[in-house]
Amino acid sequence: MTWLLRNARLWGVENTHDILLKAGQIFLDTDEGSIFDGDVWDLEGRLVLPGLTEIHAHLDKTYSQIENPEGTLIGAIENFKRTESTRQPDDIRKNAMAAVRHSISFGTTKMRSHLNLSQDSDLDVLRILNEVRYELREAINIQFVGMMSLDGTREEKKRLESALGLGLDIVGGAPALMPDPMSSVALALDYARDYDKPIDLHIDETEDSDSVTLLTLAEACLSSKYAQSVTASHCCSLAFQPPEIVETTASKVAAAHISVVALPLCNLVLMGRSATPKPRGMTPVTRLIESGINVCAGSDNVSDPFNPFGNYDPLMAASLTALVDQRTGTEELVDAIDLVTRNAAKAFDGTSAEISNEESADLVVLDEVDPLRAICAPPPRLATFHLGKLIFKAETTRTWHC
C-alpha cells in the first residue's frame, strides 16, 4: 500500500511538503505525487515526525501490582519479587501487548525493553515476550535487554546463552546494585564481547554521590576498545556529584561514545525519598549534551511497583526531561524532540531517524502545527506508519456547543 501525505509540516522546516510513502521508503515532493492514485491525506500543515523510539521500557513488569509503600528503588525490587511468582503467563502477555499497542498509538516504531534474567524462570517470560514481538513484528521493531545479576557463575552464563538462543538482543544489568560494581561492569563487557552483543546497563540509579559506575564503564570501554554500541541508563548519581567529577565523567563518556538515557518519570518517583528538600534526581541532561554525549529519554517502568505513573508516550518523556532539566529556551525545546527520535534511534540501531528521501517510512502524524506546543504539551497522535504501512489511525470528532 502507498500513501501520499500532502501539506505536511516537517520538524525544523518552514514550508509544508508532500510525503510519498512507497515500498517502505520516503520520497519528498516527487513528480509522482501529481499523478498519484493511492491513498491521499491532506494534513493541512500538521506536524509529521520520524517514528518515535521508546529506548527504555520494562515489558516484563508493566501493569502489574503497583504496591510499594516505601516508594524506593529497593522497595520496588523487593515488592516485585514478592509477587513475581504469582503472575500468570496470560497476564504477562496481555499486559505487554497492551503496553506495546499503547506506545504504537503514540507514534512509537522502535522499542527497547529490559527484562529480568537472574533466574531460569525468567526465560519463560522472555518466551512470552517473544510471542508479543512476533505478533507485532509488522508494526514495531522491538529489542530485548537481559538484566543479569552479573555474578559470573556458570549458571548465569548458561542462562545467558539460552536467552541469546531465544532471541535476546542486548547484554544488561545493574552493576551499581551489585557487591562489586567494577567487576560487574567488566563482566558485562566480557559477556558482550564474547557474544558480540551491544550493552545497555542500568547505571548509578542512586542518589549516592560516591557511586561512579558510569565513570568505570567509560574507562573500561576506552581501554578495551569494545566495538559494539554501549548505553547507560539512569546515571542519577551525576546529579549529586560535584562539578569536577561530572566534568571528568562526561568527557570520558563522550570519548567512549556511550549513549545516556534520561528517565525522568521513574527518577522523580524513586530518587531522594529521604532528602530535604527533595532533589529532582535526574541525570544532568544539559551538561551531558554540552559534552557531546548522545542523550536520549525513555518512559522506563509504567504502572508497576517501580512507578505507578506513565503511559508509554515518548513525547511525554522528552517533554518531562526538558521540564525537569529546565531546558526552556526555544532552541532547547525544539531539540528535545531529538531525545526520542534522532538520538534514541542512534542508540537503538544506529539509524538516523530522518524524514528525507529513501529513508525508512517510519512516521507519526501529530494533531498540532506548532513545534513548541508539540513538546510543551504533547498533542494527540493521528497516525503511526511503520515502513510505509499505516499501523494506527485515530478518528477524531470535535463538536462545540458554545
C-alpha positions, 0 to 999 in steps of 0.5 A: 500500500502507498500513501501520499501525505500532502501539506505536511509540516516537517520538524525544523522546516518552514514550508509544508511538503508532500510525503510519498510513502512507497515500498517502505521508503520516503520520497519528498515532493516527487513528480509522482505525487501529481499523478498519484492514485493511492491513498491521499491525506491532506494534513493541512500543515500538521506536524509529521515526525520520524517514528518515535523510539521508546529506548527504555521500557520494562515489558516484563513488569508493566501493569502489574501490582503497583504496591510499594509503600516505601516508594524506593528503588529497593522497595520496588525490587523487593515488592516485585519479587514478592509477587513475581511468582504469582503472575500468570503467563496470560497476564504477562502477555496481555499486559505487554501487548497492551503496553506495546499497542499503547506506545504504537498509538503514540507514534512509537516504531522502535522499542527497547525493553529490559527484562529480568534474567537472574533466574531460569524462570525468567526465560519463560517470560522472555518466551512470552515476550517473544510471542508479543514481538512476533505478533507485532513484528509488522508494526514495531521493531522491538529489542530485548535487554537481559538484566543479569545479576552479573555474578559470573557463575556458570549458571548465569552464563548458561542462562545467558546463552539460552536467552541469546538462543531465544532471541535476546538482543542486548547484554544488561544489568545493574552493576551499581546494585551489585557487591562489586560494581567494577567487576560487574561492569567488566563482566558485562563487557566480557559477556558482550564481547564474547557474544558480540552483543551491544550493552545497555546497563542500568547505571548509578540509579542512586542518589549516592554521590560516591557511586561512579559506575558510569565513570568505570564503564567509560574507562573500561570501554576506552581501554578495551576498545569494545566495538559494539554500541554501549548505553547507560541508563539512569546515571542519577548519581551525576546529579549529586556529584560535584562539578569536577567529577561530572566534568571528568565523567562526561568527557570520558563518556563522550570519548567512549561514545556511550549513549545516556538515557534520561528517565525522568518519570521513574527518577522523580518517583524513586530518587531522594525519598529521604532528602530535604528538600527533595532533589529532582534526581535526574541525570544532568541532561544539559551538561551531558549534551554540552559534552557531546554525549548522545542523550536520549529519554525513555518512559522506563517502568509504567504502572508497576511497583517501580512507578505507578505513573506513565503511559508509554508516550515518548513525547511525554518523556522528552517533554518531562526531561526538558521540564525537569532539566529546565531546558526552556529556551526555544532552541532547547525545546525544539531539540528535545524532540531529538531525545526520542527520535534522532538520538534514541534511534542512534542508540537503538540501531544506529539509524538516523531517524530522518524524514528525507528521501529513501529513508525508512517510512517510519512516521507519526502524524501529530494533531498540532502545527506548532513545534513548541506546543508539540513538546510543551504539551504533547498533542494527540497522535493521528497516525503511526506508519511503520515502513510505509504501512499505516499501523494506527489511525485515530478518528477524531470528532470535535463538536462545540456547543458554545 
